[in-house]
Amino acid sequence: MNKLLILPLAVLAAAAYAQQAAAPRFSANYAKTLTELSALSPTGGPGGSGNAKVQVITILGNPSQSGPYSQLLRVGRHASIPAHHHAGDRVATVLSGTWHFGYGTTFDAGKLKTLPAGSVYTEPADAPHFAQTGDEPVTVLITGIGPTDTIYEKPVDDPTKKH
């Protein structure tokens, strides 16, 4: 083979290997029931609201780095999450409970859509949204492309900042 062809092929192969090595790996034999998922301990991390009633459990990838990730959000009863947005597109599935979700730059109860278990919605990159729970806790599976963050539309609404 031509020496001029070998070097570019080697560089391409090394780049492909590095990209594959950086991608999150699925755990072998990872299969969980909703009951088993409910027993997982919170991991925290970017992508959650910072609300004390919201537990974040990362199950795949690292949401603070480039690449795909999946997280569970366990949201307690009577939680209200003000308008905020995230970097990167996200898709969510309500696994249990009834989630009340809306789009906009300000929390507006009139814009909340009731999403029972099995419902799916999207959180487009940088699109403000808000949410609320009622008398039951809610579990939502979020899948996105990192890195992600949470930016509140009104800084005073950010529960992670002391005002």
Secondary structure by P-SEA (a helix, b strand, c coil): ccaaaaaaaaaaaaaaaaaaaacccccccccccaaaaaaccccccccccccccbbbbbccccccccccbbbbbbccccccccccccccbbbbbbcccbbbbbbccccccccbbbbcccbbbbbccccccccccccbbbbbbbbbcccbbbbbccccccccccc
